[in-house]
């Protein structure tokens, strides 16, 4: 029995953002199409403040089971131990036999597939003439969002806001050099939000950052930062008259941004338009006019890891990349 | 960052049953000593009837996190796909950094550490002059139990019973040739049970197999077969006057053999003597006289995989066995 081993550097050249966007679209369709089994994830909190999580997903049609271990929150790793502050490992199993077909480094995967979410939602929900992105938050995931969205929409300007000037300046320099798209540093979050065709939040904040009356009609909102209880980025009033789309209604109403307006009674569960997978499957409409505000609440799902890592595996097999190892002779 | 890869054949020569018994003792002590974090396991049931489970354990003192993926119930694997009907993979992480330090084949681990349970319980709870084992059930795990117990107790005779004559004859031939211990095939379960100094059940049965009045005073019972809801091997009346020891009180009262007498009101939770780890730590007595019936109910814990696989890893490093692979350069 042969297991393919893939290093981080191999993974990085085996997959393009275009591939990831395709894989994430497939994941959403599979999920809303009843092709997915993904039990609640399990994790361990270390005394140092770091964390390691294990996310399991089964894609029935493809007969692939994935398990992603991913760690984060170890700031001393690089200096004290000479390893990254967050790492990841993915196991792929052939669901017909449960044979281990691949062990790959998974450090890059979460960032890539989370970026791709934005692009998928932009295709389904943003105005076709969207040219301006507003980015609230300027860290790694904010960059990944731009990388993904520019694959599917011609972006001409980015308005950015963050808590620290240093992070903003670095973001401006990096984005302008990587994409040649001018970045305007906003004087306030409000100023930035008012400019948005597409509004992205990646702050992982713990309170409302974006007020409802800042958001102009026709804006598409990509709410990335809230993926667990206690996190919040939006004034829940924004949800009152918006078209609300979730990656997983079950997850978003439990721990996503969508939980907040539900909890406050601003919306009822029936006010959620649907899951992005339902839109991609053609079961529900996406954007219906240029005036509506659309919100895509993304909490992240194991099936995204599954389809993305399997695509990497397929590309490796096709391109003869990687090292085979026989755990069982 | 280097990750050690270990094949099944390497794992098999890296660990002795003596090592496993030591590792399982350490696991029990760690668990009852508050050194363990092991979240509920997650799994996927495949349409074919097979299953794959993921068990996560963190041993705080050692700073080691283990994740065991183990599959079973794929009878067509050998003939149709050329792979075993059940397989396993273990990941070990350094808990200080969450770096992946080892990927090893885990096919042998569950069998070994489950066998070792019996030996640990026999040391703590069986009469020192126990010479006769009764084995109800004659499959792989029944053999593993003998392999483990003979490491800690001089066994002179084995009485065996099972549903099928064929399985019994094969067990007799195998055990007599491996250990030189005579195996007596019993005419009935009752006849076998009445002979026991140590009574082992490994049938994974779904109803009472062993009646209370068959068990003679002084018997030590190792209840292995019941590790999930719906399974049962004993008349719950056996628990009424016995010294009841669990691997994990939380697990055994939820899904072990101990659940049945609790559910029937035959015992209360306070009647459970304690956890085996408490006995090993010297916090509670083991067997106190030659007349009491002792029951060890074992449901299996992730921390047993943790300490056992880490011992294998240490032996590999010491003995220069295995292959290093750099997932992250």
Interface residues (C-beta under 8 A of the other chain):
Chain A: X1 X5 X6 X7 X8 X9 X37 X39 X40 X41 X42 X43 X44 X46 X47 X48 X50 X52 X54 X56 X58 X60 X65 X67 X69 X71 X74 X77 X81 X82 X83 X84 X86 X87 X89 X91 X93 X95 X96 X97 X98 X99 X100 X103 X104 X105 X107 X323 X325 X326 X327 X328 X329
Chain B: X1 X5 X6 X7 X8 X9 X37 X39 X40 X41 X42 X43 X44 X46 X47 X48 X50 X52 X54 X56 X58 X60 X65 X67 X69 X71 X74 X77 X81 X82 X83 X84 X86 X87 X89 X91 X93 X95 X96 X97 X98 X99 X100 X103 X104 X105 X107 X323 X325 X326 X327 X328 X329
